[in-house]
Amino acid sequence: MPYIRSFHGKTVVVKYGGAAMRVAALRETVAADILLMHYVGMRLVVVHGGGPEVTSLMARLGKEASFVDGLRVTDAESAELVEMVLVGKVNRELVSLLNRQGGRAVGLSGKDGNTILARRMVYVDREGVRRDLGHVGEVDGVDPSLL
């Protein structure tokens, strides 16, 4: 109880990974846990993944996903597909799940209101070779005003 009390009224960022989103029973449990955190007074921001969904759509469209040390190489076409999946499908499904369980969730993209500002990532692999990952970035700043 003292541990939970220490987070009352605080903003908590929850990272919900794409692999954990693939199992229906786990999705329901995660949503219930997120809502419990809200009900005990935490202000929640859920940042979700969706890599497996992106890879699945790419495969259906005949486009092969490419990775360097676990990071997705993202050309312009892939970036468009990533946005379609994460904003148009995964985000909407998560918002819907939270709302069905009694929450009042709203989905945003980092582009909405310039909430997240990023710069292109410079990646150096394990051998010291500079690699171009395309449209892969690092967060430069977050404007929390919409959150």
N, C-alpha and C positions, 0 to 999 in steps of 0.2 A: 504493500500500500504506500509506504513512503516514497518508493521509487516512482510509482505511477503519479503520485501527487506532485513530484518535482517537475513533471511535464505538463501539468494542468495550465492551460492558457498559452502554452508555447507552440510555435510552429514546428512541425515535425515533417521531414521529407522522407517518404517511403519509396524505395526503389523496388519496383515489381518487375522482375526479369521475364523475358519472353519464354524461356523454357518452363518456368513455373506456371505460365498461363495456358499450357497445353492440356492439362488434366482437369476435367470438369469439376470433380469433387474438390480439388485443391483451389480452383478459382472461387468456388462458393465459400470455402474456409477463409481464404485471404480477404475476400470482401467483408465477411463477418468480422474478422479481426480489425480491418480498417475502420469499420463502423463503430466497433467497440472503443477504439482509440478516440474517435470523435465524441462518442457519448460520455467518456470520462474527462472531456475538456481539452483535448489536443486539437490544434488547428492543423489539418493535414493537407499536404501537397503530395500527390502520388505521381511519380515519374515512372512511366512504364517502358518496357522494351517491346519486342515483337519480332526479333530476328528470324525465328523459325517460320513465322507467317510470311515475312518478306521473301525468304529463300523459297518457300513453297510457291508463291505467286510467280517469282522469277522462273522457276522450273516449268510451271504450267505455260508460261509465255515463251519457253525455249531459250531462256537466258540463264547462263550458268553463273552462280555466285562465286566470287573469288575473294580469298582471305589471305592476309599477310600477318603472321603471328597473332591470329585470332581477330584481327581487325578487318572489316569488310572493305574491299576496294569498291568505290562507288563513283561510277561515271555519271554523266548528266541524266541518262535514261534511267539508271538504277536509282538515282536520287528521287526522281519523280515517282517511281514505283514504291520506294520506301515511304515517301510522304502519303501516297494513296493508302497504303496498308496501315501505317501507324495512326494517321489522323482520321481517315475515312472508315476504317474497319476496327482496329484494335481499340482505339480510344473510345469510339462510340459503344462498343460492346462492354467495355469496363464501366463506363458511365451508366449504361443501362442496367448492368448487374448490380451496381451499388444502389441505384434508385429503386430497383425491384426489391431489394432487401431493406428498404426504408430510409435510405440516405437521400441526400439532395445534392448530387454531384453535378459538376459542369466540366466539360472537356475543353481544353485549350491546346493549341500548338505553340511551340516556342516562337513561331513567327507572329502569332496573334499579339498585337500591340507591341511588337519588338520585345517580348518578354525575355527572351534569351538571345544574347548577342554572342556570336562565335567568330572565330578566325580559322582559316584553313590550317590543318595540322601538318607540321613538318615531322615526318617519322623517320627515325634512324633504326634499322633492324639490328639484330644481335651481332652481326658481323661489322657493324659501323657503316653500312651502306644506306644512303638516303633513298627512301622509297616514296613515290607519289601514290597516295591512296585516293586521289580524286577529291570528291566532295565530302571529305571526312574532316571534321573540325574539332576544336577545343573551345570550351565555353570561356568567353572573355568577360561576361557580366550577365547579371540577372536583374531585371526590373520587377520587383515583387508587387508593384501597385495593383495589378489585375488579380493577383493571387489572394 
